[in-house]
Amino acid sequence: MNDIIPEALRRGEEYLDRVNELPVSRGQDPTAIRQHLEQTYSFAAPMPAAELVDDVAGMLEDWAVQTIHPRYFGYFNPTPLPEAVAGDLMAAIYNPQLAVWSHGPAAVEMEQHVLRWLAGRFGLPGATCGAHFTSGGSEANFTAVLAALTSRLPAYARHGLGGIDEKPTIYHSAAAHDSFTKICHMTGLGRDALRVVPLDGHMRLDLDALRERLEADRDAGETPVMVVATAGTTAAGIIDPLEETAALCRKHSAWFHVDAAWGGAAVLSPRLEQLMRGIEMADSITCDAHKWLNVTMGAGMFFCRDKRVLDETFRVSTDYMPGLTAGVVDNFVTSAQWSRRFIGLKLFLALASRGESGFAEIIEGQAAVGDYLRQRLEEAGWVHISRSPLPVCCVTHPRIEAGETSVDKVLEKVLASGQAWISKVKLGDRAALRACVTSCLTTLEDIDALVDEMDAAVAG
């Protein structure tokens, strides 16, 4: 057997053992990276496995943000559970094809077993719900828009937007994920079809503004097709009013989609599940396992209340594919992808190994660390710009507000230290520093180190 696999495992184990000792990030220099590649990799002759693996690993350690580091406080890139890494490895080794059930029946059924279980935690009806894994949240959101158009505009599937009289519109808050901007472009709706609704005083989707916009568009002859509520916004972790949004959707016959890419995992926590109240009313849900469910990227999931909509959205007939099997899921006729990787194995292994209680412990543990972060920042004089029950903090400082320093300068100093990684966001008209607990390995001592770095940076 080619020895590159054991060499990769060797170097990977070494990395995992010492990642805490590495800087979270180093300076990024595209010229240096390209020069190294040009000098080392002409591809004219084979390279020994150990030398190749060590060099590639070195590049990934020297020229990357170490997103699995416990002091990475960035954008939902968790330290993956070992079971998830094993799942990716097994999926690569066996390499089943999940386009049709008949090629990978065990793999398809394992994925569907996990998805049915999670659908039940979301409160969706198991008998009628359809679900599949996706490359990530953007693909899941794209699927939601296609399903909404197919469901709400009967002529869309055959004639497209050019063959219908309606002017479809989609609505989400000013804090929603920007994937919907691209989706409106890709689907042919056009970017002007997206209605960006203002936020209320708590940075949530403003229900009064949404109601007014829906009614105004109806009066103008347009057709509200879909409303998106976010359960855990990217910047500030805000959860939109799900129950009230669902009621407005019913009134206007609009598809109700919940983008719970990050926050949706809270349904597994007895402490946090009430935050998702109303998600059971959704027509569709996006949830990313590679965020708060702590598996490797990419592992998005899409849930649809009525699987018949997916059947209609992605139906196709071919002569070259194996025949469809009655009573099972053939992914290529129920989802956007055709050839499919065994994405769901990593989540299946993690759930089977840890159990629901183990996942609840991980989620609640990160939430508790987030509470400690919030407390430590307040004690150190930082000012919260937003409040979220999820483990993310967006803060400024009196010295920043007084113009004695700036968010950019503080951020630059924290990142230059290599001791922690945080980011900058803009909430309304205010810039803020954003710190999000993304690793299940992050300790209270890591939080103390982060706050110390922020204090030193803001002090000058």
N, C-alpha and C positions, 0 to 999 in steps of 0.2 A: 504494500500500500504506500502511496505517496506520503512522505513524512511531513508534509506541510501542516496537516491537521494536528498532530501532536505538538508540533512546534508552536502553532497558533494557540493551542490550549495552554502550553507552558507559559508563553509570554502573557496571555490573558490572565492567568492565575497570579503571576507576578504583579501585574498592573493592579488587580483588585486588592491585593495584599498591601500595596503601598500608595494607593491613590490619595489617601488622606495626607500623605507627606508631600504631595506635589503642589505647586502653585495652582490655584483654581484657573488662572489664565495667565498667558504671557503675551508679549507684544506680537502683533500680526503683521507679517511682511511678505506680501505676495511675490516680490522680486526674489527674496531668499528661497521661498518654496519652489518657484519655477526653476531657479538655477540649480537647486539640488536635484530636481526631477530630471532636468536635461543632462546633468553630469552623471547621474547614477543609472538612469533607465533609458538606454538606447534601444532596448529589447533585441539587440543583435545576438546575444548569447544568454543561455539560461543562468539564473542566479541560484545559489544553494539555498535551500529552504530556510535554514536557521538565520542566515544573513538577511534574506528577504523579509522574513517576519520581523526580525529585530529592527530593521530600518523603517518598515511601515509603521510599526508600533511607536518607534521614536518620533516619527512625524506626527502621529496622532496625539502624542503626549506633549510635544514641543509647540505644535502649531494648531491648537484647538482650545476652546473653553472646555474644561473638564466638567461636563454637565452631571456626571454621577457623583461628584464630590459633595460631601455633606455641607460644605459652605458655598455651594452654588445656590443662589436664591433668585433664580431667573424664571424662565417661561415653561413650566410644566414638563421638564425633562427629568424624570425620576431616576434614582438609583434602582436599576431593575432587580427584581427578585431573582435569586439563582434559578428557580424553577422556570422563569421566563426565558433566561439565557439557554437553559437546557431545551426548552420547547423550540426556540429558534434553531438550535443545532440539530435536533431530531427532524424538524421540518425540512431542513436543508439536506440532510443525509437521505431521508426517504423520498423527498421531493414529490409528494403526491400531487396529482392534477385535480383540482376541485371544481373545474368548470361543470362537469356532469357527475351525478351521484355514482354512476356505474364505474367510474374510474377510481374513485376514492371513497367508497361507501363509509368506512369507519371514520375517516377524517371529516367528511361532511356531517355525519351524525354527531361526532364530538362537538363540532362547532355549533350545530343547531341545539344540542343539549345545553350548552353554556348560554346561548342566546335566549332560549325559552326560560331558563332559570332567571336570567337578568330581567327579561320582560316582565316576569311575575313580580320581581322586586320593584319595578317601575309602576306596577298596577295595571299593565296592559292585558287585555283578554288573551289567554294562551291559545284558545281554540281558533281564533281568527287572526292573530298577530303574525306578521312576517318580519324576518330580520336576517341580516348578513353582516359579515365583517367587511371593512373597507380599508383602504390605504391610510385613511386618517379622517379628521373631522370635515375637511373641505369636500372630500368625495361624498361623505354622508350628507352634508348640507346640500350638495349638488343633487343628490338623489331625492332629497326632500322636495326641492323645487320641481323636479321632473314629475314626481308623484302628485304634487299639488296641481300642477297644470293638467295632468292627465285626468285627475279626479274631478276637478272643478270645471274644466272646459272640454266637453266630450269630443269636440271636433279637432282638438289639438293633436291627438296621436296620429291622425291620418293626414290632416291638411297643414299642420304647423301654425305658427303665429300669423303667417300671411293669408291663411284661409279661414280665419275667424273674424267675427265682427267686433269682439270684445277688445278692450285695451287693458290687459292684465297689469295689476300692481302688487308689489310686495312691500311689507312694512317691518322695520325693526328699529331698535333704539339707537341713539347716537353712540352708544358704547358697545354695540354688537360687533361680532367678528366681521372683518372686511372681506371674508370669502364670498359673501353674498354680492358684493360689487362685481367681482369677476364672474360669478355664476350668472348674474343677469346679462352680462356680455355674452358668455358662452352659450346660453340657452336661446339667444336671439331676442330676449325681452328688451334688451337695451338698458343701459345704466340709468336712464331717466325713469325707468319703471320702478326703481327702488325708492321708497319713501323713508327717509331717515327721521324718526320721531324724536322730539326733544326728551330730555331726562327730567324727572321730578326732583324735588329737594333732597332726595336720598340717592340720587344717581341711578334710579331705576327708570324703566320705560314709563313715560308719563301717560297714564290711562286717559285723562281728559284730552290731551293732545292727540292721542291715537284715535279716540272716539270722533273727535272733530274732523280729523283727516280722512277717516273712513267714510264718514257721512258726506264730506265735501267731494270726495272722489266719486262716490255713488251718484251724487247730484250732477256731476260733470260728465256722467256717462261712462266712467271707467269701472273696471271690475276688480275689486279686492280679492285676490286669489289666496294670499298666504300672509300670516302674521308670525313673526319669529320672536319668541321670548328667550332670553338668555339666562341660564342657571349657572352663574359664575363667570362674570365678564373677564376678559383677558387682563385688562389693566388693573381692575380694582376688586374683582371677586364679587360683584354685586349680583343679586338674584332678583330678576324681574317678578312682578306680581302674577304668578302663574294662573291661579284660579280666576282672577278678574279678567285676565287676557283671554282665557278660554271662553268666558261668557261673551265677550265682545265678538270673538270669532264665530261663535254659534249664531249670534244675532245677524251677522253679515255673511253667513255661509262661507267663511274663509277657512282655509286649512290652518290648523294650529300646530306649529312646529316649535319644539323646545330644543335649543342648542345647549345641551348639558355636557359638552365635550369634557370639561374639567369637573364641574360640581356634581354631575350626575352620580358619581361614586358615593356620594353622601347617603344614598338610599340603603347602603349596607351598614350604616352606623346607627345604632339605637339612639345615640345622642343627637345626631344631625339629620336624621331622615325627615323630620318634620319640616326642614327647610325646603324640601322638594314637594311640599303639598301642592297639588294641582297638576303635577306632571302626568298623573294617571289620566288626565283629560286630553292629552296630546294626540293628534293624528299621527305624529312622527316624532322621533327623538334621535338626537346625535349624542353619542357618548364615546370617548376615547379611552381604551384600556391602557394606552401608553402614557396616560397622564396620571390620574390619582389611583388607578388600579396597579400601577407600578410594574408594568411589563415593558419589554423593549419596543422601540418604534419599528414599523408603524402598525398600529392595531386600532383602527377606528371601528365603530359599530353603528349600524342604522337599524332602527326599529320602526315598524309601520303598523298602526292599529289594524288595518285591513290588508291582508296579504294579497287580496284580489287586485288591489291597485298596483302592486309590484308586478304581478303577472301581466297586467295590461300595459304597464309602462315599458317593460323590457322583453315583451314577447317577440320571438323570432323563430323562423323555421329554416333549417338547413339540411342539405343532403349529406354533408361530410361529417357531421357530429354524430356520436352514438345516439341511439334512440332514447327518448325521455322515459323515466321510470315513474309509474303511477304511485302516488302517495308519499313521495319524497321530494326533497329540494334539489333541483338542478340549477346551480348558481348562474349559469350563463343566460338563462331566460328569466331571472328574477333580480338581476343586479347589473350595474354598468360594466363591470369587468368581465372579461371572457376567460382567458387562462388565469388561474388563481393559485396563489401560494397558500399554504396551510397556516394562515395567520392565527387562527384561534387556538392552536395547540398550546402556546405559551400561557394563555389565560386559563385554559383547561387544567394544565398541570399545576399552576399556582393555586387555583381554587381547590383542586383535589388535595393538594399537599397541605394548604393552610386552613381550609374550611372557611365558612362565612365568618365565624368568630375571629379567625386570624386576620381576615381583611378588615373587620371592624376595628380590631386593635390597632392595625397600622394606620387606618384613616383617623381614628380618634387620637392616636399618638401624635400624628402630624398636626392635627387641630390644636392639641394642647401645647405643642411647641410654638405654634402660631400665637396662641394666647400669651405665652411667655414673651415672645418677641414684641407684641403690642405693649405689654406692661413695661418691659425694659426700655423701649423707646420713649414712652411717656415719662418714666422716671428720669431719663437723661435729658428731658426738655424738648424732645421732638414733638411735632404737632401733626396729628392725623388729619389728612384731607378727606379721607373716606373711611367708612366703617363696614367691614365685612365679617360675617361669621366664619368664613373660610380662612385658611392660614396665609393671608397676604396683607401687607401693610403698605400704604402709600403715604409718605410723610414729607413735611418740610421742616424748617427750623427757624427760630426767631432771627438768627444771623443772616439766613438767606432772605427772609422777608424784609429785613432792614437794608438789604443791598450790600452787606459786608462781604458776602461771598455768593456763590451761585450753585444751583443744582449741578450744572455741568462740571464746575470745578471740584465739588465734593465727589461726584461720581468718578472723575478722572483719578483722583487720589486713591479712592477705595480700590479701583480696578488695578491701578499701578502697584499696589501693595502685593497683589497676588494672593492675599489671604481670604478674600471673599469676592463674590460676583453678585452685583445687584444691577438694576436698570433704571432708566428714566422714563416717566410717562407724563402725559399732559391730561389733566382732569379739568374739564371746563377751560378756564383761562389761566389755570395754575399749573406750573411744573412741579413734579414731585419725584422723590426717590422711591422706588418700588422694590420691596423684598418679599419673596414668596417662598414658603417652606415647601420644597419639592422632593426632598430625600427622606426616606424612612430611617436613614442613619443619622440625621441631624440631631444633635444633642443640645441641652441647655447651655453647655459650655461653648458650642459653636455659635449660639445666639449671642452669648456674652462677647465672644471674639468679634462678631459682626458689629455689634453696637459700639465696641471700643474703636474699631476702625472708622466707623461713621463719625464718632465723636472727635477723633483725632483729625479727620479730614475737614470737618466743619469748623474746627478751632483754628485751622490755618496752616 
